[in-house]
Amino acid sequence: MFEELSAINARPSVYAEVTTPELWTDPHISGRMLAAHLDPHVDLASYRAEYREQVVAWLIDRFDIRAGRSVADFGCGPGLYTTRLARTGASVTGLDLSSRSLDHATSLASAEGLSVRYLRQDYLTYRDDARYDLIILVMRDYCALPPNGREALLRTVREHLAAGGFLVLDVDSVSAFAHVREQATYAPSLMDGFWSDQPYFGFHNTYRYEREQVSLDKFEIFEAERKRTFFNWVRYFTPEGLAGELRGAGLTDVDVLGDLTGSPYDSEAPRFAAVATTASGAR
């Protein structure tokens, strides 16, 4: 038992394993994630409803979203942004791994008579002939990716932005990393049954990786017939670090903001946003 518990609490090497897609493809977990998306009062899978409305209003105003514009939401979830952006008459595409979330998004669009193109695609490998005036990546998805995943994402973005098109994203800041504390917890049905509809025991470890400015929440889930491990990585950024990655991918004119409503940058805030463009796209 001591050896087993030691193995559960052993610190993995940074980015030893990435399991993010399983959160969106597992039938039970994806259902819990969808419920979190749709709860208007919490910042979990999506931001709170009031903030979302402010984000959409800012996007429409800042990037002149209207008929004739083309917009993509990478990681669109249940269509909370795509539906609102499509109301402007813009051509809107949503990409997501979760068929459950996409089914909800499609039903929303259908109920309002909106034409939104939804694709069950991994945005790291997505390719087609579409070119977008605006690509959005909301809820700090960028931070959950390992370095090669971030590079792959930015290649996708660069290949699908129209000339003068914009990428808008938000990230966790180094100020948030300062508040991460290493810990270990255990509970039957950890997180109120989030990980399975069957009885299970859950172990949750949080680790800090100082040099990389990365944290890991590792969940070991033990059921009667199987054991699963989930790795939730978060990379914390400075404006200079994020801008360097964006410019390295061929994006330019990086504008750092406080959040996705266009507020001023605050070095003490737990997150910030950025706008980057292709050539001749400054606005």
N, C-alpha and C positions, 0 to 999 in steps of 0.2 A: 504493500500500500504506500509506503514512504516513497519508493521509487516512482510509482505511478503519479503521486501528487507532485513530486519533483519535476517530472516530465511536463505535467500540465502547467506548472509555474515557470518553466524555463523560458528565458528571453529569446525569441526568434531573432535571426539576423534581419536587418532592415530590408523590407520588401521581399522576404523569404517566400511568401506565397500571397497571391491576390485572389480573393474570392468574391469581389464586389458583384459580378453578374448574378451570382446565386441569390442575392437578395431580391432580384427582380424576376427570376425565373422559377424559383421554388413555389409550388402552388399555395402552400400555407403562408409562407413569409410574404409573398407578393400581395396576398390578401390583406395582411396586417399593414404592409406598406401603403397600400391603396387607402385603407382607412385613415392612416396618418396624413396622407396627402389631402384628404377631403375634410379633415377636421379644421375648421376655420380659425380655431383659437390657439393653436400650438405651432411652434417652429420646429417641425420634425422632418418629414419627407418633403414638405413644402413650407413656404413662409405663411404667416397669418394672412387672412383674407384682406384686412385693411392695408397691409403693406403691399400685397400683390397688386391691389388696385392702383396704388401710388406708382409702383414699378411700371405697370402697363401704360399709365398716363404719361410718365416721363419718356418711355420708349417711343410712343407715338409722336410726342412733341419733338423730341431731340432728333429723331431719324425720319421724320416726315412720313410715317407709315400711312399708306392710303392705297387706293386702287392703282395698279401699275407697279407697286413695290413687291418684292419677293423676300419672305422672311422664313428662317428655319429655327426651330427650337430643338437643340440637341439635349436629349434626356427630358422629353416633354411631359412624361408622366400622364396623368389623366386629362390633359388638355386645359389646364387652368390658365395658361398664358396664350396658347394657340387659339383657343376659342375667342378670347377677347381681342386678340390682334386681327383675327379674320373678320370681325365685325366692321373693320375699317374698309373692307373691300380688297385688302392686300391678298396676294397669293401666299398661303401659309403651309409649311410642311413641318410635321412633328416626327422625331425619331425617338424610339424607346425600345428597350429590351423586353419590357413587361407586356405580354399580350392582355393581361387583365386590365392594366392601366389604359392601354390603347383601345380596348373595347369600350371603356367608360368614355374616353375622349371622343370616339366616333359617335357614340350615342348623344353626347352633348352637341356636337356639330349638327347631327341629323335633326335634333329637336329644334334647333334654331334655323334650319335650312341653310347652313353654312357649308361651303366647299373647302375642306381641309384635307390635305394629303397626309395620311399617317403611314409610317413605315416601321415595321418591326425589324430594326437594324441596330447593330453596334456602331456607334458613331466613330469608333476608332478605325473601322474598316469600310465604312460607307463610301460608295462611289456611284455617281450617275452623272448625267449631263446637266443637272440643275445648277444654276448660279444664283446666289442670294445677295441681296442688298444689305441684309442684316442676319447674323447668326447670333443667337443668345444661348448662354450656358449658365443656368441659374442654380442657386442653392449650393454653391461652392463645390460642384462636381469635380472641377479641375483638381482640387486638393486631394481627392480620393484616388487619383491615378498615380502609378509609379512613374519614374522618369521616362521610360520608353513609351508608356501610355500617353503621357502628356505630349511627347514628340509626335506620336501617331495622331492624336487629336488635332494638333496644330497643322499637321500636313493635310488632314481632311478639311479643316477650316480654310486653309490657304487655297486648296484646289477648288473649293466650292464658293468662295466669295467672288462676286462680280467685281469688275474694276471699280475702285472707289468704295467697295463694300466695307462693312464694319463687323467686328466681333465685340460682343459685350459679355463680360463674365464677372463673377465675384469670387473671392477667395478668403480663406482664414488668414488672419494676420499673426505676426510674431507676438503681438500683445496677448492674443488668445493662448499661444503656446506657453507663455509665462504662468498661466493658471492651471496647466495640466499637471495632475499629481499621479504618481504611480500608485497603484492599488490592486488588491486582489479580493474578489468577493465570490461567494457561492450561494446558490439557492435552488431548491426544487422549483421547477417551472420558472426559471429565471426570466425576468421581465414579463411576468404575467402571461406566460404561454406564447410569447412572441415567436419562439423558434420552432415550435411543433404543435400539432393538435394531439399528439400522443404524450403520455407522461414522460418527463425527462428531468435530469439534474444538470444544472448549468454552472460553469465556472467562467468568470469574467476577470481578465487581467488587463491593466492599462500600463503601457510602457512609454518612456520618453527616449528619444534618440537625439542627443544634444547637437552633435556635429551636423546632422542632416536637417535639424529642425522639423522632425517628424514625430508623430505619436501613433501608437497602435492600441486599439481595443480588440483584444483577442477573446473569442467566445468558444469554449469547448462544451459541446452539447452531447450528453450521454442518454440515449434511449435504450430500450430493452434489446433491440436488434441492430442498432447502429450507433456509431460515434461520428460527429461532424465537427469541424473547426472552421470558424469564420474569422477573417482578418479584416478589420476596418482601419485602414491607414489614413492619416491626415498629414499633409505637408503644409507648413505655415510659411507665409511669404512676407517679405518686405516689398515695397513698391519697386525698388531697384531690381530685386531678384525676379519678380514677375515680369517686369518690363524687359529684362534681359532674355527671358525665355521667349517672349512674344516677338521681340526683334530678331532673335536667332532663327525663328521660323519664317522670317520674311515679312512680318507685319511692321507697321510704322506708326508714327504719330500717337504713341501710347499716352493716354490721358488717364490719370489716376483720380478716382473719386471716392467719396466716403461710402457710398452704397449704390444700389441700383435705382435710386430715385434722383441721383445726380447731386447729392449733398456733398459738401467739401470734405476732403480727406482728413481723418482724425487719427493720428499715430497711436492713440490709446485705445481705439475701438477694436473689437474682436474680429472684424472683417472689413474689407474694402472692395471696391470694384474698379474695373478698368475698361476702357474703350480703346480698341486698336483698329487700324484700317490698312487697306491695301494702298498702292500708289495712287496719288491724286484724290484721296478720300477725306482729307481733313475737313471737319465741319465744326 
